[in-house]
């Protein structure tokens, strides 16, 4: 796989997730009666309604925390910047978007550092 295929694959995967998320989740969120914060808490807790949903919700939550520690580690060790933005995006709309964003941000900075090192 070359670099452009990697970028296109990551971007398309993130966009597909985002489209599905918007199509399925957002209408239900706006149907709730309450403030945006109350509705968001209700929507988050709805992910824990049965054992199967709990399993997927815990998996997604664990992925966010793993990304969190990875971003912090690489910010310190490899000086990757702007990872915190990806963490925010990973919290809403979801880890799939946050992870994809971090891969692209990281890829650009690591490649740039490699070019500087080679020169």
Buried (B, 14 or more C-beta within 10 A) or exposed (E): EEEEEEBEEBBEBBEEBBEEBEEEBEEEEEEBEEEEEEBBEBBEEBBBEEEEEEEEBEEBBEBBEEBBEBBBEBBEEEEBEBBEBBBEBBEEBBBBBBBBBBBBBBBEBEEEEEEEEEE
